[in-house]
Amino acid sequence: MHQGVKTMNILTLHNVKKEFNAEVLFRDISFDINSNEKIALIGKNGTGKSTLLKMILNDLPIDEGTININNKSKIGYLSQTVITNTSNSLKDEMLEVYKETLRTKENLKKLAKKLKTDPNNEQLLNQYANLEHNFSIQGGYEYHYKIETILTKFGFSKDMFKRPITTFSGGEKTRIAFAKLLLINPDLLILDEPTNHLDIEIIEWLEDYLSNYNGAVLLVTHDKYFISKVCRKIIEIDQRTSQVYHGTFKDYEEEKRKRYELLLKQYKHQQKEIAHLQSFIDRFRYNAKRASIAKDRQKKIDRMDKIDRPTQTKRHVKMTMQDGKLTDDVILTAKNVSIGYDEPLLSNINFSMRGFDKLAIIGPNGTGKTTLLKVIEGKLPIFNGKINFLKEFKIGYFDQNQSTLNYHKTVFEEIHDYHPTFTIEDVRGHAARFLFYGEDLDKKISILSGGEKVRLVLLLLMLNQPELLVLDEPTNHLDIETKSIIEDVFEAFNGPIIFVSHDRYFINKIGTKLLYIHNDKMTEFEGSYDDYRDKLLIEKNRKKRKKSSKKSNKKVTTKDKIKVLESSITVLEKEIETLKESTYKEENIDDYDFIHKTNKKIEQLTKELVRKEETYFALLETQEEVST
């Protein structure tokens, strides 16, 4: 009977509370983390996600509740403190992970020297065998390969391996720490915004790696695409407490909507019951005969566990200001364009854009995406070629850093000062479309949350009725709710958009056309990001099929197969015999590394020989049956 892998509890939080300056940040936070679970911790900016991580890591005290960590579990947290010594070379820093393995290697060498002078010593032979076994378990024969693979996947070439860590940039040091953390292989990986400083290619590799990671993962991220790929459990901090959802990000959105509807129904039912009881109390409070009943009903209200009115699962902005006319005409053409600063960074750029296109410029960092955007806007000159617009467009630039806002003004004043002809009703009407209601308009911009500031920038942008939007990384550092609002606004905008982004969810939802810049080349593609990935996968599979079909074009008979196998079996037998003989040679007898690798090779070849012999005898039987 097949037995499943035993689940181990790594971490348990029970009714955890945190206060700052006598204000509750969160309370009643409760959840478990078990081995191999992949969990996303989400919530608006400022809800306390990073604070909770610090409490788990014992960097901040707990005000109430408990956090229990399995003392057998190893926890790893992504930060630059993972780096032991910045004076180390990149390779040496990775080797820090294998200190115990390297010590074992040195001990094996010492034993090998002793065995050279005393080859028949039983005690030494046993010690060597046990130590060699430990060396193998510690990854002694794989660690060089693992280090090279991980560093390469994180974008470090072999010529960087000897460079001191001090010579790398801040973003590169974060990637170095990340690579080392994966080599450490803790039981629980805690990652706070793991996709920062990473290109799409690295992120996609990381998604696969973490999905198959043999430990648990707890990550804080606003990357919905990343969550969808990796996580099957979501913990949300909302309304100062936590809710646990099981399933994909899509399942979370659906379940959250259902919970909201159920809670709203319960809230309304309770409010109706309270209103009915209060009506009786108000009528008979001073009635001598019924005063005691009124008092009992008041006690019933007081004893009730009051349900707070639930907040909407997702609030929608209402885009009604933009009334530009869509056109099928080509509005922008780039011909043989070269871009850069002191010298060309990217050459031979050719593409076109129609009036309804939402053009996504994507690719690794440093390939020239933002430079191309600045050239299109006319903020940078071009080296060669031409960029032609159909006409002079009124361009709207989305500044997610809110540097254009006047922080000393109120929301009302900011809108009215930009549009002095608006009446009070006009201002309130437009503000309401971007979720500013009533007293919100009297708030100083300086005290608005990050999400509120972004909504105000969007409102002012759309009130200016732009004909073409230009966006540079519009969703960076925004929480999931604010990202959703931005997606809704730009999806509803019926004019053309040109944008640079690493956010694949945003690219998928908004983009209708891609410019992919990679290895000093640019590919133009009609469709979404997923369409583009599907196309690449189809092409890859087509090449594989083409390669295999070339091999299988020639019709091979059973007789041919038998002849090939006979030859192959003879070669394998000779190779195994030669390898065995090499292990008996005097110059190799104390070379533990050679002996181990050779024995492994013999084992692999023997298995292959058995498989080929089985196939060979089966084919012989088939041939005999056909001939009879």
C-alpha positions as CSV (number, residue, x, y, z in Angstrom):
1,M,0.0,0.0,0.0
2,H,1.4,3.4,-1.0
3,Q,2.0,5.7,1.9
4,G,1.9,9.5,1.4
5,V,4.6,11.8,2.6
6,K,4.1,12.6,6.3
7,T,3.2,16.3,6.9
8,M,5.2,18.2,9.5
9,N,4.0,21.3,11.2
10,I,6.7,24.0,10.9
11,L,5.0,27.0,12.3
12,T,1.8,27.9,14.2
13,L,0.5,31.4,15.0
14,H,-2.4,31.7,17.4
15,N,-4.3,35.0,18.1
16,V,-1.2,37.1,17.5
17,K,-1.6,40.8,18.2
18,K,0.6,43.9,17.5
19,E,0.1,47.5,18.6
20,F,2.0,50.6,17.7
21,N,1.5,53.8,19.8
22,A,-1.6,52.2,21.5
23,E,-3.2,51.6,18.0
24,V,-3.9,48.0,17.0
25,L,-2.1,47.1,13.7
26,F,-3.6,43.6,13.7
27,R,-5.1,41.1,16.2
28,D,-6.3,37.4,16.2
29,I,-3.8,36.4,13.5
30,S,-4.0,32.6,13.4
31,F,-2.6,30.2,10.8
32,D,-0.4,27.1,10.4
33,I,2.5,26.4,8.0
34,N,3.1,22.8,7.2
35,S,5.9,21.1,5.2
36,N,5.8,21.7,1.5
37,E,3.0,24.3,1.7
38,K,3.4,27.3,-0.7
39,I,1.7,30.3,0.9
40,A,1.1,33.9,-0.1
41,L,0.7,36.5,2.6
42,I,-1.3,39.4,1.1
43,G,-3.0,42.6,2.1
44,K,-3.0,46.3,1.5
45,N,0.2,48.3,2.1
46,G,0.3,49.2,5.8
47,T,-1.7,46.3,7.1
48,G,1.4,44.8,8.8
49,K,2.6,42.0,6.5
50,S,6.4,42.8,6.9
51,T,5.8,43.4,10.6
52,L,4.3,39.9,11.0
53,L,7.3,38.4,9.2
54,K,9.7,40.2,11.7
55,M,7.6,38.8,14.6
56,I,8.0,35.3,13.1
57,L,11.7,35.9,12.8
58,N,11.8,37.1,16.4
59,D,13.0,40.6,15.3
60,L,9.9,42.2,16.9
61,P,8.1,41.3,20.1
62,I,4.6,39.8,20.2
63,D,2.0,41.9,22.2
64,E,-0.5,39.0,22.6
65,G,-0.8,35.4,21.3
66,T,1.8,32.8,20.5
67,I,4.1,31.9,17.6
68,N,5.4,28.3,17.9
69,I,8.2,27.2,15.7
70,N,9.2,23.5,15.3
71,N,12.7,23.3,16.8
72,K,13.7,20.8,14.2
73,S,12.8,23.2,11.4
74,K,15.4,25.4,9.7
75,I,14.0,28.8,8.6
76,G,15.6,31.0,5.9
77,Y,14.7,34.6,5.3
78,L,15.7,36.5,2.1
79,S,17.8,39.5,3.0
80,Q,21.4,40.7,2.2
81,T,22.4,39.4,5.7
82,V,22.4,36.0,4.2
83,I,25.8,37.1,2.7
84,T,28.5,36.1,5.2
85,N,31.4,38.2,3.9
86,T,31.2,40.8,1.1
87,S,35.0,40.4,0.7
88,N,34.4,36.9,-0.6
89,S,34.3,36.1,-4.3
90,L,30.8,35.2,-5.6
91,K,31.8,31.5,-5.8
92,D,33.5,31.4,-2.4
93,E,30.4,32.9,-0.8
94,M,28.3,30.1,-2.2
95,L,30.9,27.6,-0.9
96,E,30.2,28.8,2.6
97,V,27.0,26.7,2.4
98,Y,29.1,23.6,2.0
99,K,31.6,24.1,4.8
100,E,30.7,20.7,6.4
101,T,31.0,19.0,3.0
102,L,34.4,20.6,2.4
103,R,35.6,19.5,5.8
104,T,34.5,15.9,5.0
105,K,36.4,16.2,1.7
106,E,39.6,17.2,3.5
107,N,39.2,14.3,5.9
108,L,38.7,11.9,3.0
109,K,42.0,13.1,1.4
110,K,43.8,12.5,4.7
111,L,42.3,9.0,5.0
112,A,43.3,8.3,1.3
113,K,46.9,9.2,2.2
114,K,46.9,6.8,5.1
115,L,45.4,4.0,3.0
116,K,48.1,4.5,0.4
117,T,50.7,3.3,3.0
118,D,48.4,0.8,4.7
119,P,45.9,-0.4,2.0
120,N,44.7,-3.5,3.9
121,N,43.9,-1.8,7.2
122,E,40.3,-2.8,7.9
123,Q,39.6,0.0,10.3
124,L,40.8,2.6,7.8
125,L,38.8,1.0,5.0
126,N,35.6,1.1,7.1
127,Q,36.3,4.7,8.2
128,Y,36.8,5.7,4.5
129,A,33.6,3.9,3.4
130,N,31.5,5.6,6.1
131,L,33.0,9.0,5.5
132,E,32.6,8.6,1.7
133,H,28.9,7.7,2.3
134,N,28.4,10.9,4.4
135,F,30.2,12.9,1.7
136,S,27.8,11.7,-0.9
137,I,24.7,12.4,1.4
138,Q,26.1,16.0,2.0
139,G,26.0,16.6,-1.8
140,G,29.8,16.2,-2.2
141,Y,29.5,15.1,-5.8
142,E,26.9,17.7,-6.8
143,Y,27.6,20.9,-5.0
144,H,29.8,22.5,-7.8
145,Y,27.0,21.7,-10.3
146,K,24.3,23.1,-8.0
147,I,26.2,26.4,-7.4
148,E,26.9,26.9,-11.1
149,T,23.3,26.1,-12.0
150,I,21.7,28.4,-9.4
151,L,24.1,31.3,-10.1
152,T,23.6,31.0,-13.9
153,K,19.8,31.0,-13.5
154,F,20.0,34.2,-11.4
155,G,21.9,35.9,-14.3
156,F,25.5,35.5,-13.2
157,S,27.9,34.4,-15.9
158,K,31.0,32.2,-15.1
159,D,33.4,35.2,-15.6
160,M,31.6,36.8,-12.5
161,F,32.3,33.9,-10.2
162,K,35.7,35.2,-9.1
163,R,34.6,38.8,-8.6
164,P,34.4,40.1,-5.0
165,I,30.8,40.7,-3.8
166,T,31.7,44.3,-2.9
167,T,31.9,45.0,-6.7
168,F,28.2,44.1,-7.3
169,S,25.3,46.5,-7.2
170,G,22.6,46.4,-4.5
171,G,20.1,44.6,-6.7
172,E,22.8,42.0,-7.7
173,K,23.7,41.5,-4.0
174,T,20.0,40.7,-3.3
175,R,20.2,38.1,-6.1
176,I,23.4,36.7,-4.6
177,A,21.7,36.4,-1.2
178,F,18.7,34.7,-2.9
179,A,20.9,32.2,-4.7
180,K,22.7,31.3,-1.5
181,L,19.4,31.0,0.4
182,L,18.2,28.4,-2.2
183,L,21.5,26.5,-1.8
184,I,21.0,26.5,2.0
185,N,17.6,24.8,1.3
186,P,15.8,25.6,4.6
187,D,12.6,23.8,5.7
188,L,10.7,27.2,5.4
189,L,11.7,29.9,2.9
190,I,10.4,33.4,3.9
191,L,10.5,35.8,1.0
192,D,9.4,39.4,1.2
193,E,8.8,40.8,-2.4
194,P,11.0,38.1,-4.0
195,T,10.4,39.3,-7.6
196,N,12.0,42.7,-7.0
197,H,15.2,43.3,-9.0
198,L,14.4,40.2,-11.1
199,D,13.8,40.0,-14.9
200,I,10.8,38.1,-16.2
201,E,13.0,35.2,-17.3
202,I,14.5,34.7,-13.8
203,I,11.0,35.1,-12.3
204,E,9.6,32.3,-14.5
205,W,12.5,30.0,-13.6
206,L,12.0,30.9,-9.9
207,E,8.2,30.1,-10.2
208,D,9.1,26.5,-11.4
209,Y,11.8,26.2,-8.7
210,L,9.6,27.2,-5.8
211,S,6.6,25.2,-7.1
212,N,8.8,22.1,-6.9
213,Y,10.8,23.2,-3.8
214,N,11.0,20.4,-1.2
215,G,10.2,22.7,1.7
216,A,7.6,25.2,2.6
217,V,7.5,28.8,1.2
218,L,5.9,31.9,2.8
219,L,6.0,34.9,0.5
220,V,4.8,38.5,0.7
221,T,4.2,39.7,-2.8
222,H,1.8,41.9,-4.9
223,D,2.6,39.9,-8.0
224,K,-0.7,38.2,-8.8
225,Y,0.8,36.1,-11.7
226,F,3.5,34.8,-9.3
227,I,1.0,33.9,-6.6
228,S,-1.1,32.1,-9.2
229,K,1.8,30.0,-10.4
230,V,3.4,29.1,-7.0
231,C,0.9,29.3,-4.2
232,R,-2.1,27.1,-3.2
233,K,-2.8,28.8,0.1
234,I,-3.4,32.5,0.7
235,I,-3.5,34.3,4.0
236,E,-4.9,37.8,3.8
237,I,-4.6,40.5,6.5
238,D,-7.8,42.6,6.2
239,Q,-9.8,44.5,8.7
240,R,-6.9,44.1,11.2
241,T,-7.1,40.3,11.3
242,S,-6.3,37.3,9.1
243,Q,-8.4,35.1,6.8
244,V,-7.1,31.9,5.3
245,Y,-8.0,30.8,1.8
246,H,-7.1,27.5,0.1
247,G,-6.6,27.1,-3.6
248,T,-5.3,29.4,-6.4
249,F,-5.5,33.2,-6.6
250,K,-8.6,32.8,-8.7
251,D,-10.1,30.6,-6.0
252,Y,-9.2,33.2,-3.4
253,E,-11.0,35.9,-5.4
254,E,-14.1,33.8,-5.8
255,E,-14.2,32.6,-2.2
256,K,-13.6,36.2,-0.9
257,R,-16.6,37.4,-2.9
258,K,-18.8,34.6,-1.5
259,R,-17.6,35.3,2.1
260,Y,-18.4,39.0,1.6
261,E,-22.0,38.2,0.3
262,L,-22.6,35.8,3.2
263,L,-21.3,38.2,5.8
264,L,-23.3,41.1,4.3
265,K,-26.4,39.0,4.5
266,Q,-25.7,38.1,8.2
267,Y,-24.9,41.8,9.0
268,K,-28.2,43.0,7.4
269,H,-30.2,40.3,9.2
270,Q,-28.6,41.3,12.6
271,Q,-29.2,45.0,12.0
272,K,-32.8,44.2,11.2
273,E,-33.1,42.3,14.5
274,I,-31.4,45.0,16.5
275,A,-33.7,47.7,14.9
276,H,-36.8,45.6,15.8
277,L,-35.6,45.1,19.4
278,Q,-34.7,48.8,19.7
279,S,-38.1,49.9,18.4
280,F,-39.8,47.9,21.2
281,I,-37.3,49.4,23.8
282,D,-38.0,52.9,22.6
283,R,-41.8,52.4,22.8
284,F,-42.0,50.7,26.2
285,R,-38.9,51.9,28.1
286,Y,-41.0,54.1,30.4
287,N,-44.1,51.9,30.4
288,A,-44.5,50.5,34.0
289,K,-46.0,47.2,32.8
290,R,-43.5,46.5,30.0
291,A,-40.3,48.2,31.3
292,S,-38.8,44.9,32.5
293,I,-39.4,43.3,29.1
294,A,-37.8,46.4,27.4
295,K,-34.8,46.0,29.8
296,D,-34.5,42.3,28.9
297,R,-34.4,43.2,25.2
298,Q,-31.8,45.8,25.8
299,K,-29.7,43.1,27.5
300,K,-30.2,40.9,24.5
301,I,-28.8,43.6,22.2
302,D,-25.8,44.1,24.6
303,R,-25.1,40.4,24.7
304,M,-25.0,40.1,20.9
305,D,-21.7,39.4,19.1
306,K,-21.9,42.4,16.8
307,I,-21.0,41.9,13.1
308,D,-19.0,44.7,11.6
309,R,-20.3,45.8,8.2
310,P,-18.1,44.0,5.7
311,T,-16.0,46.0,3.3
312,Q,-16.4,45.4,-0.5
313,T,-14.1,42.6,-1.9
314,K,-13.1,44.8,-4.8
315,R,-14.1,48.4,-5.3
316,H,-14.4,49.6,-8.9
317,V,-13.6,53.0,-10.3
318,K,-16.0,54.3,-13.0
319,M,-14.4,55.5,-16.1
320,T,-16.8,57.8,-18.0
321,M,-14.6,60.8,-18.8
322,Q,-12.7,59.5,-21.8
323,D,-14.7,59.8,-25.1
324,G,-11.9,59.7,-27.7
325,K,-12.6,58.2,-31.0
326,L,-10.9,54.8,-31.8
327,T,-9.2,54.5,-35.1
328,D,-7.8,51.5,-37.0
329,D,-5.2,53.8,-38.6
330,V,-1.5,53.3,-37.9
331,I,-0.7,56.2,-35.4
332,L,3.0,55.5,-34.8
333,T,5.7,54.0,-37.0
334,A,9.4,53.4,-36.1
335,K,11.8,52.7,-39.0
336,N,15.4,51.5,-38.5
337,V,15.6,53.4,-35.2
338,S,18.8,53.3,-33.1
339,I,18.6,54.5,-29.4
340,G,20.9,55.1,-26.5
341,Y,22.8,57.8,-24.7
342,D,26.6,58.3,-25.5
343,E,26.4,55.3,-27.9
344,P,23.7,53.1,-29.4
345,L,22.1,50.7,-26.9
346,L,19.7,49.1,-29.4
347,S,19.6,49.3,-33.2
348,N,17.4,48.4,-36.1
349,I,14.1,49.0,-34.2
350,N,11.0,48.6,-36.5
351,F,7.4,48.5,-35.4
352,S,4.0,50.1,-35.9
353,M,1.1,50.9,-33.6
354,R,-2.6,51.3,-34.4
355,G,-5.1,53.6,-32.7
356,F,-6.6,50.9,-30.5
357,D,-3.3,49.2,-29.5
358,K,-2.1,48.9,-26.0
359,L,1.6,48.3,-26.6
360,A,3.7,46.6,-23.9
361,I,7.5,47.0,-24.1
362,I,9.0,44.0,-22.2
363,G,12.4,42.3,-21.6
364,P,15.3,42.0,-19.1
365,N,16.6,45.0,-17.2
366,G,19.2,47.2,-19.0
367,T,18.0,46.2,-22.5
368,G,16.7,49.7,-23.3
369,K,12.9,49.6,-22.6
370,T,12.7,52.9,-20.7
371,T,15.2,54.5,-23.1
372,L,12.8,53.5,-26.0
373,L,9.9,55.0,-24.1
374,K,11.7,58.3,-23.6
375,V,12.6,58.4,-27.3
376,I,8.9,57.8,-28.2
377,E,7.9,60.6,-25.9
378,G,10.5,62.9,-27.5
379,K,12.5,63.3,-24.2
380,L,15.6,61.7,-25.8
381,P,17.0,62.2,-29.3
382,I,17.4,59.2,-31.6
383,F,20.8,58.2,-33.1
384,N,19.4,57.0,-36.5
385,G,16.1,56.3,-38.2
386,K,12.7,57.9,-37.8
387,I,9.7,57.7,-35.4
388,N,6.6,59.2,-37.1
389,F,3.2,60.0,-35.4
390,L,0.0,60.2,-37.4
391,K,-0.7,63.6,-35.7
392,E,0.4,65.4,-32.5
393,F,-1.2,63.5,-29.7
394,K,-2.1,64.9,-26.2
395,I,0.1,62.6,-24.1
396,G,-0.8,61.6,-20.5
397,Y,2.0,60.3,-18.4
398,F,1.1,58.3,-15.3
399,D,3.5,59.2,-12.4
400,Q,2.9,56.5,-9.8
401,N,5.4,58.3,-7.5
402,Q,2.9,61.1,-7.2
403,S,5.6,63.8,-7.6
404,T,3.0,66.1,-9.3
405,L,0.7,66.3,-6.3
406,N,0.5,69.3,-4.0
407,Y,0.7,67.7,-0.6
408,H,-0.4,70.8,1.4
409,K,-3.8,70.9,-0.5
410,T,-7.0,68.9,0.2
411,V,-8.3,66.5,-2.4
412,F,-11.1,69.0,-3.3
413,E,-8.6,71.8,-3.7
414,E,-6.3,69.8,-5.9
415,I,-9.1,68.8,-8.3
416,H,-10.7,72.3,-8.3
417,D,-7.3,74.1,-8.9
418,Y,-6.6,71.9,-11.9
419,H,-10.1,72.6,-13.2
420,P,-11.3,75.9,-11.8
421,T,-14.5,75.9,-14.0
422,F,-15.8,72.8,-12.2
423,T,-18.7,73.4,-9.8
424,I,-18.7,71.7,-6.3
425,E,-21.1,69.1,-7.8
426,D,-18.7,68.5,-10.7
427,V,-15.7,68.0,-8.4
428,R,-17.7,65.6,-6.1
429,G,-19.1,63.7,-9.1
430,H,-15.7,63.1,-10.7
431,A,-14.1,62.3,-7.3
432,A,-16.8,59.7,-6.5
433,R,-15.9,57.9,-9.7
434,F,-12.5,57.3,-8.2
435,L,-13.8,56.3,-4.8
436,F,-13.5,59.7,-3.0
437,Y,-16.7,60.3,-1.1
438,G,-17.9,62.9,1.4
439,E,-15.2,63.8,4.0
440,D,-12.5,62.2,1.8
441,L,-12.4,65.4,-0.2
442,D,-11.5,67.5,2.9
443,K,-8.4,65.3,3.6
444,K,-5.0,66.8,3.1
445,I,-3.1,65.0,0.4
446,S,-0.2,64.5,2.8
447,I,-2.2,62.1,5.0
448,L,-3.7,60.0,2.2
449,S,-2.6,56.4,1.9
450,G,-0.4,55.3,-1.0
451,G,-3.4,53.7,-2.8
452,E,-5.5,56.9,-2.3
453,K,-2.7,59.1,-3.8
454,V,-2.5,56.8,-6.8
455,R,-6.3,57.1,-7.3
456,L,-6.0,60.9,-7.2
457,V,-3.2,60.9,-9.8
458,L,-5.3,58.7,-12.0
459,L,-8.3,61.0,-11.6
460,L,-6.3,64.1,-12.5
461,L,-4.7,62.2,-15.4
462,M,-8.1,61.2,-16.8
463,L,-9.7,64.6,-16.3
464,N,-7.1,66.0,-18.7
465,Q,-8.6,63.8,-21.4
466,P,-5.3,62.4,-22.8
467,E,-5.3,60.9,-26.3
468,L,-2.3,58.6,-25.7
469,L,-1.1,57.2,-22.4
470,V,2.6,56.5,-21.6
471,L,3.3,54.4,-18.5
472,D,6.7,53.4,-17.1
473,E,6.4,50.5,-14.6
474,P,2.9,51.7,-13.5
475,T,2.3,48.9,-10.9
476,N,5.7,48.9,-9.1
477,H,5.4,48.8,-5.2
478,L,1.6,48.9,-5.3
479,D,-0.6,46.6,-3.3
480,I,-3.0,44.2,-5.0
481,E,-6.1,46.3,-4.5
482,T,-4.5,49.4,-5.9
483,K,-3.1,47.3,-8.8
484,S,-6.6,46.1,-9.5
485,I,-7.9,49.7,-9.7
486,I,-5.1,50.7,-12.1
487,E,-5.9,47.7,-14.3
488,D,-9.6,48.6,-14.4
489,V,-8.8,52.3,-15.3
490,F,-6.3,51.5,-18.1
491,E,-8.4,48.6,-19.4
492,A,-11.4,51.0,-19.7
493,F,-9.4,53.7,-21.3
494,N,-10.3,53.5,-25.0
495,G,-7.3,55.3,-26.4
496,P,-3.8,53.8,-27.2
497,I,-1.4,53.1,-24.4
498,I,2.4,52.5,-24.6
499,F,3.9,51.0,-21.4
500,V,6.9,49.4,-19.9
501,S,6.2,46.7,-17.3
502,H,7.5,43.5,-15.6
503,D,4.1,42.8,-14.2
504,R,2.8,39.8,-16.3
505,Y,-0.7,40.0,-14.9
506,F,-0.9,43.7,-15.9
507,I,0.7,43.0,-19.3
508,N,-1.9,40.2,-19.9
509,K,-4.9,42.3,-18.9
510,I,-3.9,45.5,-20.7
511,G,-1.5,44.6,-23.5
512,T,-2.8,43.8,-27.0
513,K,0.6,43.9,-28.6
514,L,4.2,43.2,-27.4
515,L,7.7,44.5,-28.2
516,Y,10.1,42.0,-26.6
517,I,13.7,43.3,-26.3
518,H,16.2,40.6,-25.7
519,N,19.9,40.1,-26.6
520,D,20.1,43.4,-28.5
521,K,17.1,42.3,-30.7
522,M,13.5,43.2,-30.8
523,T,10.5,41.0,-31.5
524,E,7.1,42.4,-32.4
525,F,4.1,40.3,-31.5
526,E,0.3,40.8,-31.8
527,G,-1.5,39.4,-28.7
528,S,-1.2,39.1,-24.9
529,Y,1.8,37.9,-22.9
530,D,0.3,34.4,-22.4
531,D,-0.3,34.2,-26.2
532,Y,3.4,35.0,-26.7
533,R,4.5,32.3,-24.2
534,D,2.1,29.8,-25.9
535,K,3.7,30.7,-29.3
536,L,7.2,30.1,-27.9
537,L,6.1,26.8,-26.5
538,I,4.5,25.7,-29.8
539,E,7.7,26.6,-31.7
540,K,9.8,24.7,-29.2
541,N,7.6,21.6,-29.5
542,R,7.6,21.9,-33.3
543,K,11.4,21.9,-33.4
544,K,11.5,18.9,-31.1
545,R,9.0,17.0,-33.3
546,K,10.9,18.0,-36.5
547,K,14.1,16.7,-34.9
548,S,12.6,13.4,-33.9
549,S,10.7,13.0,-37.2
550,K,14.1,13.3,-39.1
551,K,15.4,10.4,-37.0
552,S,12.2,8.3,-37.5
553,N,11.9,8.9,-41.3
554,K,13.9,5.8,-42.0
555,K,11.9,2.6,-41.6
556,V,13.7,0.3,-39.2
557,T,12.9,-3.4,-39.2
558,T,13.1,-5.8,-36.2
559,K,16.2,-7.3,-37.7
560,D,17.9,-3.9,-37.9
561,K,16.9,-3.2,-34.3
562,I,18.5,-6.6,-33.2
563,K,21.7,-5.8,-35.0
564,V,21.9,-2.3,-33.4
565,L,21.3,-3.8,-29.9
566,E,23.9,-6.6,-30.4
567,S,26.5,-3.9,-31.3
568,S,25.4,-1.7,-28.4
569,I,25.5,-4.5,-25.8
570,T,29.0,-5.5,-26.9
571,V,30.2,-1.9,-26.6
572,L,28.6,-1.6,-23.1
573,E,30.1,-4.8,-21.9
574,K,33.6,-3.7,-23.0
575,E,33.1,-0.3,-21.4
576,I,32.0,-1.8,-18.0
577,E,35.0,-4.2,-18.1
578,T,37.4,-1.4,-18.8
579,L,36.0,0.8,-16.0
580,K,36.2,-2.1,-13.5
581,E,39.9,-2.7,-14.5
582,S,40.7,1.0,-14.0
583,T,39.5,0.8,-10.3
584,Y,42.1,-1.9,-9.6
585,K,45.1,0.1,-11.0
586,E,47.6,1.2,-8.4
587,E,47.6,4.9,-9.4
588,N,43.8,5.0,-8.8
589,I,43.4,3.0,-5.6
590,D,43.6,6.0,-3.2
591,D,41.7,8.4,-5.5
592,Y,38.3,8.3,-3.7
593,D,36.8,10.8,-6.1
594,F,37.7,8.7,-9.1
595,I,36.7,5.4,-7.5
596,H,33.3,6.8,-6.5
597,K,32.5,8.3,-9.9
598,T,33.7,5.2,-11.7
599,N,31.5,2.9,-9.5
600,K,28.5,5.2,-10.1
601,K,29.2,5.0,-13.9
602,I,29.5,1.2,-13.7
603,E,26.2,1.1,-11.9
604,Q,24.5,3.3,-14.5
605,L,25.9,1.3,-17.4
606,T,25.0,-2.0,-15.9
607,K,21.4,-0.9,-15.5
608,E,21.4,0.3,-19.1
609,L,22.9,-3.1,-20.2
610,V,20.1,-5.0,-18.4
611,R,17.5,-2.9,-20.1
612,K,19.1,-3.4,-23.5
613,E,19.4,-7.2,-23.0
614,E,15.7,-7.4,-22.0
615,T,14.7,-5.5,-25.2
616,Y,17.1,-7.7,-27.2
617,F,15.6,-11.0,-26.0
618,A,12.0,-9.6,-26.4
619,L,12.8,-8.7,-30.0
620,L,14.4,-12.2,-30.6
621,E,11.1,-13.8,-29.4
622,T,9.0,-11.5,-31.6
623,Q,11.2,-12.4,-34.7
624,E,10.8,-16.1,-33.9
625,E,7.1,-15.8,-33.7
626,V,6.9,-14.0,-37.0
627,S,9.1,-16.5,-38.8
628,T,7.0,-19.5,-37.5
